[in-house]
């Protein structure tokens, strides 16, 4: 099944689930104007085909003490495949790094990092990010406000 096989009902299911992952099948069916059984069948088909890869809870980062967001440009000293694999593995083991994207441009990776405040971020930068394999330099951009994040 490819994205070309998706119809308007499938796209509606995916759009609604991105915002409300815990919606009941009955409510989902009502919202897309189908009965429960075909909606449930479509949902299972989308899961089996890999369009839905999982479900997760969206959390209140402020209440968890991790409302401070920075984006970090990372330049590596080595970009051979083995170096990239080592960097990627280390990033996956660093819980403060919420997202990591390889970038085509003036730097190699862009990280999204959450912390309690700027002081705790400085510690994360010094003790974790700067010590990731093959990091040659970083540049930090502090987010002043999150206008739109995952799930919103």
N, C-alpha and C positions, 0 to 999 in steps of 0.2 A: 504494500500500500504506500503510495507516495502522496505528497501534499496536493497534487493535482486531483487525487481521488476524494479529497475532502469536499463536502458540500456545505451549504449555509448552516445546517443543523450542527454539523461537526465543528465548524468554526465558532458557532455560538456556544457550544459546550465548552470548548477550550477557553474562550474569552471569559466566560462566567467562572470557571474553575480557577483561573489565574487569580481572580479577586476573592473568591469564596470557596476555598478548597473543601470545606466541611459541609457544603450545601447538601441537603438530602436529595436523593434521586427523584423523589416526588416533586420537590420544589424546582429542581432543575428541569424536569419534564414540563412543568407548568410554565416556566419562563421561556422555553423554546417552542412551546405549543405542540408537544408530542405527548403521547401517553407514556406511562412509566416503563413498560416492557421494551419498546423500541429505544427509549432513551438509555435504559440500562444496557441493552445490547450494543448501542453505539459507544457507550462509555467503555465497556470491556474491549471492544474492537480497537478503540483509540489507545488503550493501555497495552494490548498485545502488539500493536503496530509500532509502539515506541513513541507515539506523540505525547503521551502522558508518562513521564518517567518516575513520578513519585508525588507524594503530598508532604507538605511541611507546615509548621505553625509560623506565623509572623509574630515576632516578639517586640515588646516595647523596650528598645535599647536604652532609653533614658532611665527607666526603672531598674534595668540591669546594670547600670553604671557604665554604659559603653555608648554614650550618645555623641562623643567626639569623633568626627570622621575626617580622615586625611586621605589624600591620594598621593602615592609615591611613585615618581618616575625612577626606574632602576636601569642602570647601564651595567652590562656585564663585561668582564675583561676577556671572556672567551665565549664564543657562540657556536662552538662545535656541538654536535648532537649530544655527546656525553655530558658536556657542561650544562646544556639546557635541561637534560633529564635530571641531573643532580640538583639544579636550582628548583625545578618543578617539584621534585620529591620533598625538598626541604620546606618549600612554601606550603605544601599540603599538611605538613606537620606543625605549622605555626598557626595556632588558633586565632590570634589577633588579626591575621590577614583574612579578611572576609572574601575578597575576590582578587584574582590575578589574571591578567590578560597579556599575552604576547602582542607586541605592537610593531607595526612596520613604520619606521620613522626615525626620529632623532634619538630615541632611547629604545630599550629592548622590552621592558615590561612596565605595566601600570598596575599598581596594587591599590586596593581599597582596604584601609586599616581602621579598626574601631578601637577606641580606648576610653578611659574615664575622662581624661583631660589632657592638656598639652604636656604636662610633666610626665604623665604615664606614657604618652606617645614617645617622648624623647628617650625614655628607658627602653621601650620596644624597639625603637630605631637603633639605639646603641647596642643592645644586647642580642637582638634577634635579626632584624633586617640587614644591618651592616655586616653581620656574620654569615649570611646566607652564601652558599658556594658561588664564587666567581663574581661577586658584586664589586664593581669598581667605583661607582658613585651613585648617589641618590639625590633627588630633589623633591621636596615636600610641598604639597598644596593643601592648605587647610580649608575645609568646607565651612562656610559661614551658616548655611541653611540647606536643608534637604527639601527640595521642592517636589520631587517625585522619586520614590524608591520602589523596590520590588513589592508587588502586591497593591500598589496604590494607583 
